[in-house]
């Protein structure tokens, strides 16, 4: 058995006012409890005077206990006026995918998770249409349909939230081309735990058929953006983006094809960063540490 199989890896994320001694203090704390740092990355926003760090550490030889270590982390954070999150790494995040009729992002997430590239549990798929149930069935994932109309939207969303929170204990919601606007209450219930994907033409081409309008305008770049959904529609903290070049030779069908590739890949990268605890949100933007 390799040494890697004996490791128990936890992830500590900290952020707060920049100050001397932060890195040394957390390193000494972990060492003092018998933990070894597997990898660490830090960043500083000099304009805001904020410090961010992600520490991936091995606690397999910890000679105290989790409560004692976390008490020590709290004490150091209080001294430096830092906020922190600690994930012991022994429970996978439970994910709900919300989707309408476009299937490319749904397929990609399910296939990547099955291949072991996304360290999470796909617990539930919710849609406002029954069309993609066959995909959920092929992966043995529960598929629930909540038909949405203007009159039923508020009540249906309450039912969705009740199912996600109380029945499935969902940790992350992925809007995989879900063509409905979620409410402020939904965003507050899953604060910085709803990831949305959309094309990067906003605000230039708002509304339906953006790729057709981009083709008419003769744009030379198309892109995709994955962000946390907030009460400000499509203006939440950006997690991941990508672009590709196009030319006058590309028909609308080619823009759509390239756009779908961008959307599914950008979404997967954003989800991967979230489930691996590599994101810290502040001031409506994200620090995303390397994988």
Buried (B, 14 or more C-beta within 10 A) or exposed (E): EEEEEEBBBBBBBBBBEBEEEBBEBBBEBBEEBBBEBBEBEBBEBEEEEBBBBBBBBBBEEBEBEEEEBBEBBEEBBEEBEBEBEBBBBEEBBBBBBBBBEBBBBBBBBBBBBEEEEBEBBBBBBBBBBEBBBEBBEEBEBBBBBBEBEEEEBEEBBEEBBEBBEEEBEBBBBBBBBBBBEBBEEBBEBBEBBBBBBBBBBEEEBEEEEBBEBBBEEEBEEBBBBBBBBBEEEBEBBBBBBBBEEBEEEBEBEBBBBBBBBBBBBBBBBBBBBBBBBBBBBBEEBBBBBEE
